[in-house]
Amino acid sequence: MSRYTVELTNEERSALREIISKGSHKSLRVINALILLNSDESGEEPRKPYEEIASALNVSSKKVERVRKRFVEEGFEVTLNGKKRDPSSYRVKFDGDLEAHIIALSCSKPPQGMAQWSLRLLADNVVELNYTDSISHESVRLILKKRAEALASARMGNSS
């Protein structure tokens, strides 16, 4: 017997059939709907084994198990639509002060033996100067790109 038993109500079953039969939906949502319909143990048709569902939908049996688990533990809506993230849970990684330090450092003379600053060199120096605990060269690139875009739009002036 399966560890996660999927028993759909008539409303859930009809909603899943509607998703797979008409309209445009994300492929992940359609696949999850098909997995739930094929895993239903309260329906007229007998439940299919994980491997049979997985091979028919061209997904792994682990995916089938995860969808069934999510349905049992988190419910119908979360299984189809995913969880909504709380925007307040995102923390600000870099403030204006750190960006100013990076920009000032990039405008300064590069270290001896170097013709110009590299992104990795900037990232290493920002950490050495204790402006932040850690920063990747990609984050430095994004900060400098934002500055370059701001300068370019300032040079363009008002188009009207």
N, C-alpha and C positions, 0 to 999 in steps of 0.2 A: 504494500500500500504506500501511496505517496505521502511525503511529509507535509506538503502544502496542498490542501484540498480546495479546489475552486468550485464554488457553488454559486451560480449566477441567478439573480432574480429575473423575472420575465422582462422587466423594464431594462435591466442591464443588457440582457441578451438582445433585445430589439435595438437598443442604442448601438451595440457592437455591430449588428447586421447592417444598420444604416451607415455606419462608418465605412465598412468594407464594400458596400454596394453603390454608393453615390457620393458626389461631392469630391472636393480635393482636400486631402489631409496629408500631413507629414507621413512619410513612409514608416517611421518608427511607430507612430500611432496606429497605423494600419496593421503592422506586424504584431504589435502588442494585442490588438483586437482579435486577430486571427489566433494567436496563441491562447488567449482567454476562451474564445469560443470552442477551440479544439480540446481545451483542458476541462471544460465544464462537466461536472459529474452529476448535475441535477437535470440535465437536458434529456431529450429523447434518445439521442445517440450515445453510445458508450464512449468514455474518455479514451483518448489515444495515448500511447506511451510517449515519453519525452523524445525518444530517438525518432519516432515516426513523425511527430510534429516538427522537430528540428530539420529532418531531411526534406520534408514537404515544403517548408518555408525557407530552406537554405540558410539556416542559422544554427548556432551550436546548441546542444542540449543544455549547456550551462545557461544560455540566454533564456530558454524556456523555463528553467528552474528559477532564475532571477525574477522573471515576470510573475510567475505564480507566487513566489515568496512576497513580492511587493504587493500583490493583490490581497493576500491574506493578512499581511502586517499593516499595510498603509491604506488600503481601500481602492475602490474602483477609479475615482477621479485622479488620484495620484499616479496610478498605474498607467492611465492613458495620457495624462497631460503633464506629468512630472511635478516636482515641488516648485513652489514659487519662492524665490530668494528674497530675503528681507534686505532692502538696500541699506539700512542702517548698520548691517553687519559688516559691510565693507569698510576697511580702515584706509585712511589716506596714507599712502606709502611715502610720498615725497611732498614736502610743503614748498612754498615759494622761497624760503630761506635757503634750503638745500639746492634748489634750482639756480638761485643766484650765485651760490658758491661754485657750482659746476660751470656755469657760464663764465664767471670771472676767471676760473682756472683755465678754461679752454681758450680764453683770450690772452692769457699770459704767455710768457716765453716758455717753450717746452724744455724739459730737462736736458742737461748737457749730453751731447752725443745723439740727440734726436732732432730730426728736421722739423717735425710737427707732432702734435698730440695724437695719439691713437685712442680709440674708445676704451680699450682695455687699460691703457696707461692712465687715462683720466679716472676710470673707475677705481683703480688701485690707489691712486693718489688721494681721492676723496675719502677712502677708508683710512689711509695712513694719517690724514689730517684730522681724523675723528669727526668728520661732518655727519657720518652715519655709520652704523655697524657693518652693513653690507650693501652692495649695489652691483648690479650686473652691467656689463658693457651695453646690453640692449636697452636698459633703462636710461643710461647716459645718452644713447643715440636718440631715444624718444624725446628726452628733455631738450637736446640741441635741435632736433627737428622742429619742435614746437616753437623754439626761439626763431629759427630761420623762417618759418611760415609767418610769424608775427612781423618780422622785419620786412618780408616781401609784401605783405598786405599794407604795411605802413608806407612803403615806397610808392605803391600804386596810387594812394590818395583816394579822394572821394570821386567816384565815377560820375556823379550827377553834375 
